[in-house]
């Protein structure tokens, strides 16, 4: 009974910490002091230590020698690496889903797209709850697109990469406003413009239409471009000295 109770507390600690890391309520790079976590989440030492060890194994937490734990940082290098990984696993899943999707899959994609399109987000002034809602609907749309794929292993890998990317994407949506609030306004307009482009419903509409038309080549090209957009946002957010965001492949062709 005692072991079960301890396991339940550890699971609760793990889920709470993981949720707040993915939502960047626990900021990338922030120290995770056990005393502060205990007070914040009202959890004991042992569940917290065990939860932190699990999160370290997932790459969401880093152990610092003689200093405890910290939230795993986000960086342009990590984002580029995750972006390559996402392309490797998600594009085959998309193509497989297009090939095997039935009318129920089509309805799921259309519904998810509609819900995303109804989520109006002003990135310059968005509240945390508004970002939460957009993040949830955006993830649901991409999940719907690949939901007819049959590769369980690729699905597992995709879920792992998606969780890591979620932290980076969440940080991206907040970074321009955070930098401006700190008085660092250089590059603000470029970062916001890149973010608007990455979050545009038009990209998602074109992707949906290509998938429903069973146009695998176009869907693959659009997904490749769409996945790459977030790298440009992070580059703008990290380096305020850049004058303008790099155009997407579609815009450059116009």
C-alpha positions as CSV (number, residue, x, y, z in Angstrom):
1,X,0.0,0.0,0.0
2,X,2.8,2.4,0.9
3,X,4.7,1.6,-2.3
4,X,1.6,2.3,-4.3
5,X,1.0,5.6,-2.6
6,X,4.7,6.6,-3.2
7,X,4.3,5.6,-6.9
8,X,1.2,7.7,-7.2
9,X,2.9,10.7,-5.7
10,X,5.9,10.3,-8.0
11,X,3.6,10.0,-11.0
12,X,1.8,13.2,-9.9
13,X,5.1,15.1,-9.5
14,X,6.3,13.9,-12.9
15,X,3.1,15.0,-14.6
16,X,2.9,18.4,-13.0
17,X,6.6,19.2,-13.7
18,X,6.4,17.9,-17.2
19,X,3.3,19.9,-18.0
20,X,4.9,23.1,-16.8
21,X,8.2,22.5,-18.5
22,X,6.4,21.9,-21.9
23,X,4.3,25.0,-21.4
24,X,7.5,26.9,-20.3
25,X,5.9,28.0,-17.1
26,X,9.2,26.6,-15.8
27,X,11.5,28.6,-18.0
28,X,14.2,27.0,-20.1
29,X,17.5,27.0,-18.2
30,X,15.8,27.9,-14.9
31,X,17.2,26.1,-11.8
32,X,14.9,23.5,-10.2
33,X,15.6,23.7,-6.5
34,X,13.9,21.0,-4.6
35,X,12.9,23.4,-1.8
36,X,11.2,25.8,-4.2
37,X,9.5,22.9,-6.1
38,X,8.3,21.4,-2.8
39,X,6.6,24.7,-1.8
40,X,5.2,25.4,-5.3
41,X,3.7,21.9,-5.9
42,X,3.2,20.8,-2.3
43,X,5.1,17.5,-2.9
44,X,7.6,15.6,-0.9
45,X,11.4,15.3,-1.5
46,X,11.3,11.7,-2.8
47,X,8.6,12.1,-5.4
48,X,10.3,15.2,-6.7
49,X,13.7,13.6,-7.0
50,X,12.3,10.6,-8.8
51,X,10.2,12.8,-11.1
52,X,13.3,14.9,-11.9
53,X,15.3,11.7,-12.7
54,X,12.6,10.6,-15.2
55,X,12.5,14.0,-16.8
56,X,16.3,14.1,-17.1
57,X,16.1,10.7,-19.0
58,X,13.6,12.4,-21.4
59,X,15.9,15.3,-22.0
60,X,13.5,17.9,-20.4
61,X,15.7,18.4,-17.4
62,X,19.5,18.6,-17.0
63,X,21.6,17.6,-14.0
64,X,24.2,20.1,-13.0
65,X,27.2,18.7,-11.1
66,X,26.9,19.6,-7.4
67,X,24.1,22.1,-8.1
68,X,21.0,19.9,-8.7
69,X,18.8,20.2,-11.7
70,X,17.7,22.8,-14.2
71,X,15.1,22.9,-16.9
72,X,16.7,21.9,-20.2
73,X,17.7,25.0,-22.2
74,X,16.4,25.9,-25.7
75,X,18.7,27.0,-28.4
76,X,18.9,27.5,-32.2
77,X,21.2,24.5,-32.5
78,X,18.8,22.2,-30.6
79,X,15.8,23.5,-32.7
80,X,17.6,22.8,-35.9
81,X,18.5,19.3,-34.8
82,X,14.8,18.7,-33.7
83,X,13.6,20.1,-37.0
84,X,15.7,17.6,-38.9
85,X,14.4,14.8,-36.7
86,X,10.8,16.0,-37.2
87,X,11.2,15.9,-40.9
88,X,12.6,12.4,-40.8
89,X,9.7,11.0,-38.8
90,X,6.7,13.2,-39.5
91,X,6.9,13.4,-43.3
92,X,6.8,9.6,-43.8
93,X,3.8,9.5,-41.3
94,X,2.0,12.2,-43.3
95,X,2.5,10.4,-46.6
96,X,1.4,7.1,-45.1
97,X,-1.7,8.8,-43.6
98,X,-2.6,10.4,-47.0
99,X,-2.3,7.0,-48.6
100,X,-4.4,5.1,-46.1
101,X,-6.8,7.8,-44.8
102,X,-10.5,7.3,-45.2
103,X,-13.5,9.6,-44.9
104,X,-13.4,9.6,-41.1
105,X,-9.7,10.8,-41.3
106,X,-10.8,13.5,-43.8
107,X,-13.5,14.7,-41.4
108,X,-11.0,14.7,-38.5
109,X,-8.5,16.8,-40.4
110,X,-11.2,19.3,-41.6
111,X,-12.6,19.6,-38.0
112,X,-9.2,20.1,-36.5
113,X,-8.4,22.8,-39.2
114,X,-11.7,24.6,-38.5
115,X,-11.0,24.7,-34.7
116,X,-7.5,26.1,-35.4
117,X,-8.9,28.7,-37.8
118,X,-11.3,29.9,-35.1
119,X,-8.5,30.5,-32.7
120,X,-7.5,34.2,-33.3
121,X,-4.2,35.0,-31.7
122,X,-2.5,38.4,-31.6
123,X,1.0,37.3,-30.9
124,X,2.1,40.7,-29.7
125,X,-0.4,40.8,-26.8
126,X,-1.5,37.2,-26.4
127,X,-2.2,36.0,-22.8
128,X,-0.9,32.7,-21.5
129,X,-4.3,31.1,-21.8
130,X,-4.7,32.2,-25.4
131,X,-1.3,30.7,-26.2
132,X,-2.4,27.5,-24.4
133,X,-5.5,27.3,-26.6
134,X,-3.7,27.9,-29.9
135,X,-1.0,25.5,-28.9
136,X,-3.5,22.8,-28.2
137,X,-5.5,23.3,-31.4
138,X,-2.3,23.5,-33.5
139,X,-1.0,20.2,-32.1
140,X,-4.4,18.6,-32.7
141,X,-4.3,19.7,-36.4
142,X,-0.9,18.1,-37.0
143,X,-2.0,15.0,-35.0
144,X,-5.0,14.7,-37.2
145,X,-3.0,14.9,-40.4
146,X,-0.9,11.8,-39.4
147,X,-3.5,9.9,-37.5
148,X,-4.1,7.3,-40.3
149,X,-0.4,6.3,-40.4
150,X,0.2,2.7,-39.3
151,X,3.9,2.8,-38.1
152,X,3.7,2.6,-34.3
153,X,7.5,3.1,-33.9
154,X,7.5,6.3,-36.0
155,X,4.5,7.5,-34.0
156,X,6.4,7.0,-30.8
157,X,9.5,8.9,-32.1
158,X,7.2,11.6,-33.4
159,X,5.6,12.1,-30.0
160,X,9.0,12.4,-28.4
161,X,10.3,15.0,-30.9
162,X,6.9,16.8,-30.7
163,X,7.2,17.3,-26.9
164,X,10.7,18.7,-27.3
165,X,9.6,21.0,-30.1
166,X,6.6,22.2,-28.1
167,X,8.9,23.8,-25.5
168,X,10.9,25.6,-28.3
169,X,7.7,26.7,-30.1
170,X,6.1,27.9,-26.9
171,X,9.3,29.9,-26.1
172,X,9.2,31.3,-29.6
173,X,5.7,32.6,-29.1
174,X,6.7,34.5,-26.0
175,X,10.3,35.5,-26.8
176,X,9.6,38.7,-28.8
177,X,7.3,40.2,-26.1
178,X,9.7,39.1,-23.3
179,X,12.6,40.7,-25.0
180,X,10.7,43.9,-25.6
181,X,9.6,44.0,-21.9
182,X,13.3,43.8,-20.9
183,X,13.9,46.9,-23.1
184,X,15.6,44.9,-25.9
185,X,13.5,46.1,-28.8
186,X,16.1,45.7,-31.6
187,X,14.8,43.1,-34.0
188,X,11.3,43.0,-32.4
189,X,9.4,43.7,-35.5
190,X,11.3,41.2,-37.5
191,X,10.7,38.5,-34.9
192,X,7.0,39.2,-34.7
193,X,6.7,39.2,-38.5
194,X,8.5,35.8,-38.6
195,X,6.1,34.5,-35.9
196,X,3.1,35.7,-37.8
197,X,4.3,33.8,-40.8
198,X,4.9,30.6,-38.9
199,X,1.5,30.7,-37.2
200,X,-0.5,31.8,-40.3
201,X,-3.6,29.8,-40.9
202,X,-2.9,30.0,-44.7
203,X,0.0,27.6,-44.3
204,X,-2.2,25.1,-42.6
205,X,-5.1,25.5,-45.1
206,X,-2.8,24.7,-48.0
207,X,-1.4,21.7,-46.2
208,X,-4.9,20.4,-45.4
209,X,-6.0,20.9,-49.0
210,X,-3.0,19.0,-50.4
211,X,-3.6,16.2,-48.0
212,X,-7.3,15.9,-48.7
213,X,-6.5,16.0,-52.5
214,X,-4.1,13.1,-51.9
215,X,-1.4,15.2,-53.5
216,X,1.5,13.6,-51.7
217,X,4.2,15.5,-53.5
218,X,2.7,18.9,-52.7
219,X,1.8,17.9,-49.1
220,X,5.5,16.9,-48.6
221,X,6.8,20.1,-50.0
222,X,4.4,22.2,-47.9
223,X,5.2,20.2,-44.7
224,X,8.9,20.6,-45.3
225,X,8.5,24.4,-45.6
226,X,6.1,24.6,-42.7
227,X,8.4,22.7,-40.3
228,X,11.3,24.9,-41.3
229,X,9.5,28.2,-40.5
230,X,10.1,28.0,-36.8
231,X,13.9,28.0,-37.2
232,X,13.6,31.4,-38.8
233,X,11.5,32.6,-35.9
234,X,14.1,31.5,-33.4
235,X,16.9,33.1,-35.4
236,X,15.0,36.4,-35.2
237,X,14.2,36.0,-31.5
238,X,17.8,35.1,-30.6
239,X,19.6,37.7,-32.7
240,X,18.0,41.2,-32.6
241,X,20.7,42.6,-34.9
242,X,19.1,40.9,-37.9
243,X,17.3,43.5,-40.0
244,X,14.6,41.3,-41.7
245,X,13.4,37.8,-41.4
246,X,14.4,35.4,-44.2
247,X,11.5,34.8,-46.6
248,X,9.9,31.4,-46.8
249,X,10.4,29.4,-50.0
250,X,6.9,30.3,-51.2
251,X,7.4,34.0,-50.6
252,X,10.8,34.0,-52.2
253,X,9.3,32.5,-55.4
254,X,6.8,35.3,-55.7
